[in-house]
Amino acid sequence: MAPQITTMNELNIKLFSLLGSPELVHKWWFSPNKAFDNRTPKEVFVNDKDGPEKIENYINFFCSGDYS
């Protein structure tokens, strides 16, 4: 069975819970991010073969609250 691909809309729900506004969610998608070699999360999500998984894992890390 293939893994379920998370959509941007599903990720936006998590991002909104972390960032608190639609404007900040939009800014997050289109701002360079060191975690992705200064590419935007949108670039990674759209262009990398495993982009959706990379973005989902990154967001889930911050949703989990386990920063150790």
PyRosetta script that sets phi, psi and omega in degrees:
from pyrosetta import init, pose_from_sequence

init()
pose = pose_from_sequence("MAPQITTMNELNIKLFSLLGSPELVHKWWFSPNKAFDNRTPKEVFVNDKDGPEKIENYINFFCSGDYS")
pose.set_psi(1, 131.4)
pose.set_omega(1, 179.8)
pose.set_phi(2, -73.9)
pose.set_psi(2, 146.3)
pose.set_omega(2, 177.9)
pose.set_phi(3, -66.6)
pose.set_psi(3, 149.0)
pose.set_omega(3, 178.8)
pose.set_phi(4, -73.5)
pose.set_psi(4, 131.5)
pose.set_omega(4, 176.9)
pose.set_phi(5, -87.1)
pose.set_psi(5, 127.7)
pose.set_omega(5, 177.1)
pose.set_phi(6, -81.5)
pose.set_psi(6, 134.1)
pose.set_omega(6, 179.9)
pose.set_phi(7, -83.4)
pose.set_psi(7, 163.3)
pose.set_omega(7, 176.7)
pose.set_phi(8, -61.6)
pose.set_psi(8, -36.3)
pose.set_omega(8, 179.6)
pose.set_phi(9, -62.3)
pose.set_psi(9, -40.7)
pose.set_omega(9, 177.3)
pose.set_phi(10, -64.9)
pose.set_psi(10, -40.5)
pose.set_omega(10, 177.9)
pose.set_phi(11, -67.8)
pose.set_psi(11, -34.5)
pose.set_omega(11, 178.4)
pose.set_phi(12, -62.3)
pose.set_psi(12, -33.0)
pose.set_omega(12, 177.4)
pose.set_phi(13, -63.3)
pose.set_psi(13, -44.6)
pose.set_omega(13, 177.8)
pose.set_phi(14, -65.8)
pose.set_psi(14, -43.3)
pose.set_omega(14, 180.0)
pose.set_phi(15, -61.7)
pose.set_psi(15, -40.2)
pose.set_omega(15, 179.0)
pose.set_phi(16, -61.6)
pose.set_psi(16, -39.1)
pose.set_omega(16, 179.4)
pose.set_phi(17, -66.9)
pose.set_psi(17, -29.3)
pose.set_omega(17, 178.3)
pose.set_phi(18, -82.5)
pose.set_psi(18, -39.5)
pose.set_omega(18, -170.4)
pose.set_phi(19, -101.2)
pose.set_psi(19, -28.5)
pose.set_omega(19, 171.6)
pose.set_phi(20, 90.9)
pose.set_psi(20, -2.9)
pose.set_omega(20, 177.5)
pose.set_phi(21, -156.0)
pose.set_psi(21, 150.0)
pose.set_omega(21, 178.1)
pose.set_phi(22, -61.8)
pose.set_psi(22, -33.8)
pose.set_omega(22, 179.9)
pose.set_phi(23, -63.4)
pose.set_psi(23, -42.2)
pose.set_omega(23, 179.5)
pose.set_phi(24, -70.8)
pose.set_psi(24, -33.2)
pose.set_omega(24, 175.8)
pose.set_phi(25, -63.0)
pose.set_psi(25, -46.9)
pose.set_omega(25, 177.8)
pose.set_phi(26, -59.6)
pose.set_psi(26, -45.8)
pose.set_omega(26, 179.7)
pose.set_phi(27, -61.2)
pose.set_psi(27, -39.6)
pose.set_omega(27, 179.8)
pose.set_phi(28, -59.8)
pose.set_psi(28, -46.1)
pose.set_omega(28, -178.2)
pose.set_phi(29, -62.1)
pose.set_psi(29, -31.4)
pose.set_omega(29, -171.6)
pose.set_phi(30, -110.7)
pose.set_psi(30, 14.9)
pose.set_omega(30, 177.8)
pose.set_phi(31, -107.6)
pose.set_psi(31, 138.0)
pose.set_omega(31, 175.7)
pose.set_phi(32, -56.4)
pose.set_psi(32, 142.6)
pose.set_omega(32, -176.1)
pose.set_phi(33, -131.4)
pose.set_psi(33, 126.4)
pose.set_omega(33, -179.5)
pose.set_phi(34, -58.7)
pose.set_psi(34, -32.3)
pose.set_omega(34, -179.6)
pose.set_phi(35, -63.2)
pose.set_psi(35, -20.3)
pose.set_omega(35, -178.9)
pose.set_phi(36, -118.7)
pose.set_psi(36, 36.1)
pose.set_omega(36, 179.0)
pose.set_phi(37, 55.7)
pose.set_psi(37, 42.2)
pose.set_omega(37, 179.2)
pose.set_phi(38, 62.1)
pose.set_psi(38, 20.7)
pose.set_omega(38, 169.7)
pose.set_phi(39, -92.2)
pose.set_psi(39, 160.3)
pose.set_omega(39, 178.1)
pose.set_phi(40, -78.5)
pose.set_psi(40, 150.6)
pose.set_omega(40, 174.8)
pose.set_phi(41, -56.1)
pose.set_psi(41, -36.3)
pose.set_omega(41, 178.4)
pose.set_phi(42, -60.5)
pose.set_psi(42, -44.7)
pose.set_omega(42, 177.7)
pose.set_phi(43, -57.8)
pose.set_psi(43, -47.5)
pose.set_omega(43, -178.5)
pose.set_phi(44, -62.8)
pose.set_psi(44, -47.1)
pose.set_omega(44, -178.1)
pose.set_phi(45, -58.7)
pose.set_psi(45, -43.5)
pose.set_omega(45, -174.0)
pose.set_phi(46, -82.9)
pose.set_psi(46, -38.5)
pose.set_omega(46, -169.0)
pose.set_phi(47, -98.5)
pose.set_psi(47, -26.6)
pose.set_omega(47, -177.5)
pose.set_phi(48, -86.7)
pose.set_psi(48, 140.4)
pose.set_omega(48, 179.3)
pose.set_phi(49, -55.1)
pose.set_psi(49, -42.8)
pose.set_omega(49, 179.2)
pose.set_phi(50, -103.2)
pose.set_psi(50, 23.3)
pose.set_omega(50, -177.4)
pose.set_phi(51, -56.9)
pose.set_psi(51, -50.6)
pose.set_omega(51, 179.7)
pose.set_phi(52, -57.4)
pose.set_psi(52, -39.9)
pose.set_omega(52, 178.8)
pose.set_phi(53, -66.3)
pose.set_psi(53, -41.8)
pose.set_omega(53, 178.1)
pose.set_phi(54, -59.4)
pose.set_psi(54, -46.7)
pose.set_omega(54, -178.0)
pose.set_phi(55, -66.7)
pose.set_psi(55, -44.2)
pose.set_omega(55, 179.8)
pose.set_phi(56, -60.5)
pose.set_psi(56, -45.4)
pose.set_omega(56, 179.4)
pose.set_phi(57, -62.1)
pose.set_psi(57, -40.7)
pose.set_omega(57, 179.3)
pose.set_phi(58, -61.9)
pose.set_psi(58, -49.4)
pose.set_omega(58, -179.1)
pose.set_phi(59, -65.6)
pose.set_psi(59, -42.7)
pose.set_omega(59, -179.9)
pose.set_phi(60, -62.3)
pose.set_psi(60, -33.8)
pose.set_omega(60, 176.9)
pose.set_phi(61, -57.5)
pose.set_psi(61, -44.5)
pose.set_omega(61, -178.9)
pose.set_phi(62, -77.1)
pose.set_psi(62, -25.9)
pose.set_omega(62, 175.4)
pose.set_phi(63, -72.5)
pose.set_psi(63, -28.0)
pose.set_omega(63, -176.3)
pose.set_phi(64, -72.7)
pose.set_psi(64, -27.3)
pose.set_omega(64, -179.2)
pose.set_phi(65, 77.5)
pose.set_psi(65, 6.1)
pose.set_omega(65, 179.3)
pose.set_phi(66, -97.0)
pose.set_psi(66, 89.6)
pose.set_omega(66, -173.6)
pose.set_phi(67, -98.6)
pose.set_psi(67, 12.3)
pose.set_omega(67, -176.4)
pose.set_phi(68, -76.3)
pose.dump_pdb("model.pdb")
